Amino acid sequence: MRLFAKIFLVLLLLGAAGGGFYIYKQKNSKKNTTLEIINPSLGDITQTITATGRVQPIDQVDIGTEVSGTVSKIYTDFNQNVKKGQVLLEIDPLKAKAKLEQTRASYRSAENETQYQKRNYNRIYELYQKGSVAATDLETAEYRYKNAQSSLVSAKSNLEQAALDLANCTIKSPIDGIVLNRAVEAGQTVAASLSAPTLFTLARDLTQMEVKADVDEADIGQVKTGQRVEFTVDAFPNDKFTGQIQEVRLSPNISSNVVTYTVIIRASNPDQKLLPGMTANCDIIVEEALQVLTIPMRALQFKPDENTPGYRGSPSPPDGEKKPGGGKRGNQNRSRVWIVGSDGYLQNQRVNLGLSDGTKIQVVEGLEATTFVAIGVQTTAEEKNSQTTNPFMPQRKAGSGGTRMRM
């Protein structure tokens, strides 16, 4: 029994020793901390406003008819180029010709009546001068002559209208352009009673297009005439088209209590990839800074603590400084970032900042291209290496594009 107790005691001591060693190893196991640092780099920063619009020709003409009748001939079709004055369509002219002959006969009758009443008035006037007729006879002759003159004017107007209707049976192109739409077929009857029906839609030039975009009321204050615009269309997702704002219309568009304003964007289309009606996803460039010194936005959010390599209790940034956001045009904000000084320790550095695109921000003053800027910390749970190194000096990690400080 005593032997069993001794064996049990020995096993208990060995177990306690093993457990103590495990606890020791765990307490001395330390997380490997890596400080991510970068150098400011040159880049472009652009502030944009997004909008959606429709591509359309700059000059688009709807061609109709002022006369009713049956379409007898069509001389052009979709996508064909036409010249100014070129015949596009003919309406059967038989009715127009018959009406022209009728009004011409009425005009001749009115002309004969006018000549007769004129001779009669002159004859009555001579007799009145001799005292052979009464004044009432002269007044009656004058009245009939003036009525004949009025009838002649009306007959002449009707004759001119009939001639115009006959000419309008031949539809001609008013511009040089391309046929976007043909709305009739040969043999179809068109009626022009109240409004002129549309027969063709022509575009003057498809090498110059415009985008009619809707901009939200919250953004319209930043949109100005002359600003550059980049946009894409679904048909060519890998192509980026450029344009320029030509007009900001003042009339609001209100739909479901959402207020937008129409912005007209002029864009060149030399390859004629842009077709009327395409949806354009626009980025209106309200401000941009090209090839300026930039740092990631992460640098402004980084705050070290006692576990951060190179940190020795530097003071925190004072309160009251403006937080950079880049939301206002031309606004330079003051902020602070953490840099690695010449002694290898982190230092708090004041900087003046400019434009931001949400990912990176412009550095106006306070940093150089050779400055090491801290942007974050990475930790990995691995056993501490027994080899001693300087924990505060920047070290390049193989296979990584950035510089890291390790502890």
LOKOLBA-766979 format. One record per residue: x, y, z of N, C-alpha, C, O in turn. Coordinates in steps of 0.05 Angstrom, whole numbers, plus 5000, padded with zeros to 4 digits. Example, Ala and Ser with C-alpha at 12.3 -4.5 7.8 and 13.67 -1.06 7.14 Angstrom:
# LOKOLBA-766979
526448865156524649105156526449345156528549345169 525749555142527349795143525850015157526850235161 
END
This chain:
# LOKOLBA-766979
501749765000500050005000501750255000501150444987 503950245016505750475016507150504989507650724980 507750274977509050294950507250414930508050584914 504650344930502750464912502450764917502250924898 502450844942502251134948504651284938504451514928 507051154941509451294931509351324900510151534889 508451104887508351124858506351344849506951494831 504051354862502051564856503051844861502552024845 504651874883505852144888507852224867507852454859 509452034858511352094837509952174811510752374799 507852024804506352104779505052374782504952524762 504052434805502852704810504752924807504153134795 507252884817509253094815510153124786510553354776 510352904771511152924743508953074727509553234709 506453014733504253154719504253454725503753614707 504653524750504753814757507053954743506754174734 509353814742511653934728511053974699511754184687 509853774686509153804658507154024653507454184634 505154044671503154264668504454534672503754724658 506254554690507654804695509354884671509455124664 510554694658512154754634510354864611511055044597 507954734608506054824588505155114593504955274575 504555164619503755444626505955634621505455864612 508355554626510655734622510955794592511356024584 510655584576510955624548508755814537509255984520 506355784547504155954538504556244546504056424531 505556284570505956554580508156694565508156934562 510056534556512356654542512056644512513756734497 509756534503509156544475508056814469506056894481 509256974450508557244445507657284416508857174398 505657444412504757494385506857654369508057834380 507357574344509157704327507757944313505957894297 508558184320507158434310508758564288511158604290 507358624266508658754243507359024238504959044235 508959224236507959494230508159544200510259524188 505859614188505859674160506459964155505160144166 508460014139509160294132509460324102510160124088 508860554092509060614063510360884059510561044078 511160934034512061204027509961344011508561213995 509461604015507561743998508361723969510661713962 506361703952506861663923505361863907503361983916 506261903882504962083863502561943851502761703844 500362073848497961963836495962173829496262413836 493762093817491662263809489262223828488561993835 488062443836485662423853483362573839483762803831 481162443837478862563823476362553841475762343852 474962773843472362773856470162783834470162953816 468362593836466362563816463562563827463162503851 461562613810458762583816457562393796458062423772 456162193805455061993787452262073778450762193793 451662003754448962063742448461863720450361743709 445961823714445161643692443561803671441961973678 444161753646442761903625442361733600442961493599 441261863579440661733554442261873532442462113531 443361713514444761813491442761883469440861733464 443162123457441262203436442862383416444862503423 441862403391443162583372442862873381440962943395 444763033372444563323379442263453364440663593377 441963403338439763503322438163273312439063113296 435663263321433863043312431263173302430063343316 430363093278428063223265425963013260426562803248 423463063268421162903261419863023237419063253237 419562863216418362953191415562843188415162603190 413663023184410862943182409663033155411163113137 407063033154405663113130403263293138401963253158 402763493121400563683126398063603110395963723112 398363403092396163313076395463023082397162873090 392962963078392062683082391962543055391662663034 392362283057392262123032393561853036394261773058 393961713014395161453014398061473005398761602985 399861333020402661333013403061172988402460932987 404061292967404361152941407161042937407560822927 409261192945411961112941413761192965413361412976 415661022972417561082993420361052980420960852968 421961262983424561272969426961222988429261212979 426561193014428761153032427960953054425560883056 429860873071429260673091431060723116432560923116 430860553135432360583160435460593154436460463136 436760763170439660783170440860893144443360883141 439260993126440361103101440961393104439461543117 443161483092443961763091442361913070441961813048 441362143077439762303058440962593057442262683076 440362723035441263003032438863183034436563113030 439563433040437463633042436063673015437363702994 433363653014431863682990431263412976429863402956 432463202986432062932974429162842979428162873002 427962712959425162612962425262362979426662172973 423662363000423462133018420961963013421061723015 418762093006416161953004414262112987414462362985 412461982974410362112959407562012968407161772972 405662202970402962142976401362162950401862352934 399461982945397961982920396762262915395262372932 397562392893396862672889394162712874393462942868 392662502868390162542852388162732865387162902852 387662702891385862872904386863162905385363352901 389463192910390563462910390463592883389963832882 390863442861390663562835387763642828387263852817 385863472836383063542831382263792846380763962836 383163812871382464052886383864302874382664522875 386164262864387564492851386064592827385764832823 385064412810383464492787380864632795380064822782 379664532816377164652825377664932835376165122829 379664972851380265242861381265432839380765672840 382565322819383365492797380965592782380965822773 378965422778376565502764375065722781374065912770 374965682807373665882824375166142823373866362824 377766132821379266382819378666532793378366772793 378566382771377966512746375166632746374766852735 373266502758370566612760370466862776369267062769 371966862799372067102816373467322801372767562804 375467262785376867462770375067592749375067832746 373467422735371567532715369467712729368667922718 368467622752366467772766367568042774366168242773 369968042783371268302792371468492768370968732771 372368392745372668562722369968672713369668912706 367868502714365168592706364168812725363169012716 364468772752363468962771365069222770364069442776 367569202761369169442759368069612735367769852738 367569482712366569632689363769752695363169972687 362069592709359469692716359569932735358070122732 361469932754361770152772362670402757361670622762 364470372739365470602723363170722706362970962704 361470562695359270652678357270802696356371012688 356570692719354670822736355771082747354271282750 358371092751359571332762359371562741358871782748 359771492715359571692694356671802692356272042689 354771622693351971702692351271872716349672062714 352471802739351871962763352972242760351772442770 355372272748356472532744354672702725354672952728 353272582707351472722689348672762701346972902690 348272642724345672672737343572482726341172522731 344372272712342472092700341571872719339471752715 343171812740342471612760342571722788343871932793 341171592805341171682833343671592848345171412839 344071712870346471652887346271362897348371232900 343871262902343570992912344570792891345670582899 344170842866345170662845348270652845349470442841 349470882849352370892851353470732875355470592873 352070762897352870612921352570312917354270162926 350470222904350069942899352269832881353269612886 352969982860355069892842357769872856359369692852 358270072874360770072889360969832908362969702911 358669772921358469552940359069282925360569112936 357869242902358268992887361168962878362268742877 362369182870365169182861367069102883368868942879 366669212907368369142930368068852939369968722946 365568752938365068472944366568292924367568082932 366568362899367868212879370868202883372168002879 371968432892374768442898375468262921377568122921 373868252942374268082965374167792957375767622966 372167722940371967442931374367362915375167132916 375467542900377867482884380267422902381767242896 380567582923382767532942382467262955384467112958 379967192963379466932976380066702956381166502964 379166732931379666532911382666492906383566272901 384066712906386966692901388366542924390166382919 387466602949388666462972388066162971389765992977 385566092963384865812961386565672939387265442942 387065812918388665702896391565652905392665442900 392665842920395365802930395565572950397465422949 393465542967393465322986393265052972394564862980 391665042951391364792936393964722922394764482921 395364922911397964872899399964772920401664602914 399864892944401664802965401064522974402964362980 398564452975397764172983398863972963399663752970 398764042938399763862917402763832920403863612917 404164052926407064042929407763872954409763732955 406063892975406563753000406063452997406663303016 404963362975404663072971407362942967407662702969 409363102961412163002958413663092983414163332987 414462903000415862953025418862953020419962763010 420163183026423063213022424463243049423363333068 427063173049428663193073429463493078430463623059 428963593102429763873107432663903115433664133116 434063683120436863693129438463473116437363283105 441163493118442863273112443063103137443563203159 442562843135442562673159442262383152442762293130 441462233173441061943171438261873181437262003200 436961683169434261603177434361423201435461203200 433361523224433261363248430661193249430760973260 428561293238425961153240424261213216424161433206 422861003206420861033185418260923196418160683203 416161083198413761003212411460923194409260863204 411860923168409660853149410560653129412960603126 408660533116409160333094407660433069405760583071 408560333047407160393022404360283022403860063030 402460453014399660373014398160453039395760433041 399560553059398360633084397060913081398161083067 394760953094393461203093394161373117394161273140 394961623112395661803133393562023134392662123113 392862103159390862313162392162543178393262503199 391862783166393063023179390863213187390863443178 388963123203386663283210387363493231387063733228 388363393255388963573277391963623280392763853285 393563423276396463453279397863293257396763103246 400263373250401663243228402862973238404362973257 402062753226403162493234406162473227406962573206 407762343244410562313239411062093219410161863223 412562153198413161953177416061853181416561613179 417962033186420761963188421962113212420962323220 424062003224425662133243428562143233429661933228 429662373230432362413219434162523241433362683257 436662443240438762553257440762683239441562583218 441662923247443463073229446162953227447262913205 447362873251450162773250450562593275450362683297 451162343270451662153292454562153301455162003320 456262303289459062323299459262513323461262523336 457162663328456962833351454262773365452162803354 454562683390452162603405451962763431453862903439 449762743445449462863471448162663490446562493482 448762703515447662533536445862713553446762923563 443362633557441462773574441362633600439962433603 442862743620443162603646441562753668441162993666 440662593688439262703710441062703735442062493743 441462943747443262973770441563033794439763203793 442162903816440662943841440963233851443063353847 438863333864438863603874441163653894442063883897 441963443909444063473928446763523915448663633928 447063443890449663473876449763693855451863763846 447363803847447263983825448864243830449664373811 449264313855450764553861453664543853454964753850 454764303850457564263843457964233812460164233803 455764213798455864173769455864433754454164603759 457864473737458164723722458564663692459564453685 457864863676458364833647461364823642462864973653 462064643624464964613617466364393631468564323624 465164273652466464063666466663803649464963753632 468863653653469263413638467663183650467163173674 466763003632465062783640466162533627466862523604 466362313643467062053632464561873636463261883657 463961713616461661533618462061273603463761263585 460561073610460560823596457760743588455760853599 457560563569455060453561455160143563457360033561 452860023566452859733571453759583546454859353549 453459693523454259543498457259523496458259333484 458759713508461659713507462759763535463759983541 462559563553463259613581466159673586466959793606 467959593567470859643570471759903558474059973560 469960043544470660303532469660533549467460523560 471360733552470560973567470461203548472361263534 468161333548467661563531467861823547467261823571 468662033534468962283547467162493535466462483511 466262683550464662903541465063153558466763163575 463463353552463563603566460763713571459063693553 460263823594457663933601457164183584458664373586 454964183569454264413553452064583566451964823561 450364463582448164613593447164483619446964233621 446464643638445164553663442464683663442164923668 440364533659437664643656436464703684436864543703 435064923686434065013712431364883719430664883742 430064783699427364663705427764393720429164223710 426464363743426864113758425063883747422963933736 425963633751424363403746423663273772425463193788 421063243778420163143804418662883799416662873784 419662663811418462403809418562263836420762213846 416262203847416162063874417662223895419062113911 417262493894418562673913421662683910422962793928 422662573889425562593883425962803862424762793841 427663003868428163223851430863193837432863153850 430863203810433263193795433263423775431163543769 435563483764435863693743437263573719439063403721 436363663695437463553670440063693663440163943663 442063533657444663633649445263523621445063283616 445963703602446463623575449563593571450963783576 450363363562453263303559453763253529452563083517 455663403518456463373490458763183488460763213502 458562983470460762783467461162723438459262713422 463662693430464362623403464062323399464462173418 463262243375462761963370463861883342462361803324 466561913339467661863312467261583301466961543277 467361383319466961103310464061023309463360803301 462261203318459361163318458660913334456760763327 460060863356459360653375456960733391455260563399 456660993397454461083413451961103395452061243374 449860963403447460963387445161103403445261103428 443261223389441061363403439561173421438960943414 439061263446437561113465439160953484438060843503 441860933480443460783499443560913527443361163529 443760753548443960843575446860913581448660743577 447361153591450161243597450461263627448861403640 452461133638453161153666455361363669457661303662 454761593679456561823677457861883704456761843725 460461963702461962073724462662353717464462403700 461362553730461962833725464262913743464162893768 466463003731468963063746468663353755468963543740 468163383781467763653792470463783800470764023801 472463613807475063713814477063483812476363263818 479563543804481563343802484363463807484863693802 486063293818488863373823490563153810490362923817 492263233791493863043775496763043785497963243789 497762793789500562743796501362903821503163073821 499862853842500362983868501162773888500662533884 502462863910503262673931500862573946499162733955 500562313949498262193962499061983982501261863981 497261934001497561724021494861584023492761704017 494761334032492161194036490661324059491761434077 487961304057486261404078486761244104486161344126 487861004102488460844126490360984144490360944169 492161144132494161284148492961474168494061524190 490661594161489361784179487761644201487161764221 487061394197485561244217487361084236486360984256 489861064230491660904246492261044273493061274273 491960894295492660994322494260784336493160564342 496860834342498460624355497860594385496560774397 498660374397498460334426501060224436503060214421 501060134461503560034473504659784460507059724463 503059634445503959394432504959444404505859264390 504759694395505559764368508659794367509759934383 509959664348512859694345513659984341512360124325 515660084356516660354352515060564368515760794367 512960474382511360674397512560714425513060514439 512960954433514161014459512461224474513561394488 509861214470508161384485508061664474507961854490 508161694448508061964436505362084442503361934444 505162344444502562464450500562424427501262404404 497962404435495862374415495362644401495962844412 494162634377493562884363491663054380489762954392 492163314380490363494395487563494383487263454359 485563544400482863554390482363824376483964014379 480363824360479564084347480564104318479664294305 482263924309483163944281480963824263479563644271 480863934239478863844221479463564210481663514202 477463394209477863134198477663144168475763264157 479563024154479463034125477362864113476962634122 476062964094474062804080474062854051473062694035 475063084042475163144014472463204002472063203978 470463254019467763294008467263573997465463613982 468963764004468664043995470764103975473064023977 470064253955471964323934473964533944473264723957 476564473938478664663944479064703974480264903982 478264513990478464544019480964394029481064144025 482864524042485164394053484664344082484164534097 484864094091484364024119486963954133488863854121 487064024158489363954174488763694190486563664200 490763524190490463274205493263184214495163334210 493362944225495962834234496162544226494262404224 498662464220499262184214501662104231503062274242 502161844232504461734247506561654227506061494209 508961754231511261694214513461574230513561594254 515261434216517661324229519961524227520761594205 520861614250522961814250525661694244525961454240 527661864243530461774237531561594258533361444253 530361614283531361444304529861174305530361014323 528061124286526660874285524060864301522660664301 523361074315520961084332518761244317519261404300 516261174325513961314314513761594324514161654347 513161774306512762054312510062154301509262054279 508862334314506262444305506862694288508262884297 505862694263506562904244504063044234502162914226 504063314235501863464225502063494194504263544184 499863464180499863484151497463654142495463664156 497763784120495563924106494663754083496263674066 492063704082490963524062489163664043487963874049 488963544019487263663998484963483990483363404007 484863413965482663253954482862963963485062863968 480662823964480462543970478462403952476362523945 479062153944477162003929476061773945474761593935 476461773972475461573989477461353995477161214015 479361313977481461113981484161233988485561134006 484761443974487261593980486661893982484561983973 488562043993488162323997490662473990492862373994 490362723981492662883972493963003997492663104015 496663003997498263124017499363384006500963383988 498363614016499263874007501863954020503564074008 502063894046504463984061504763794085502863704097 507363744092507863594117509363334113510463234132 509363224088510762974083512462994058511863154040 514462824057516162804033515762524021514662344034 516662483996516362233983518062013997517461773993 520062094012521761894026520861834054522061664067 518861974064517861934091516461654094514961584077 517061514116515661264122513161334139513361454160 510861264128508261324141507061054150506760874134 506261044176504960804186502060804178500661004180 501060564169498260544160496860314175494360294172 498260144191496859934204498759744218501159774216 497559544231499059334245497959064238495459024236 499758874233498958594228500158424250502458454258 498558234260499458054281499057764273497057704260 500957584280500757304274501557154300503557224312 500056944308500556794332502656584327501956354321 505256654329507456474325509356504348509456714361 510856304353512656314376514856514371515856544349 515656654392517656864391520356734384521156544397 521756844364524356744356526356824377526357044388 528156634383530156694403532256884393533757004409 532456924366534457104355533657394362531357474358 535557544372534957824379535558004356537657984344 533658184350534058394330533058654340531658664361 533858874327532859134334529959154327529359154303 528159174346525259174339524259434328521959444319 525859644327524859904319525859994292525160214283 527459834279528559914253526859784231526159554233 526159944210524559834187525959604174528359624169 524559384168525659164155523959084131521459084133 525159024108523758944085523058644087524758484093 520558584083519658304084519558194055518458314037 520857964052521057854025518357794013516557694026 518057863988515557813974513458013979511157973971 513958233993511958434000512758693987515058763985 510658843978511159093965511559323985512459533977 510959284010511159504030513359444050514559224050 513759634067515759594088514359544114512259664120 515459354130514259274155516259294178518659224174 515459374201517059364225516059134242513659114247 517958974252517058734267518058754296519958904302 516658614314517358604342517358324352517858274375 
END
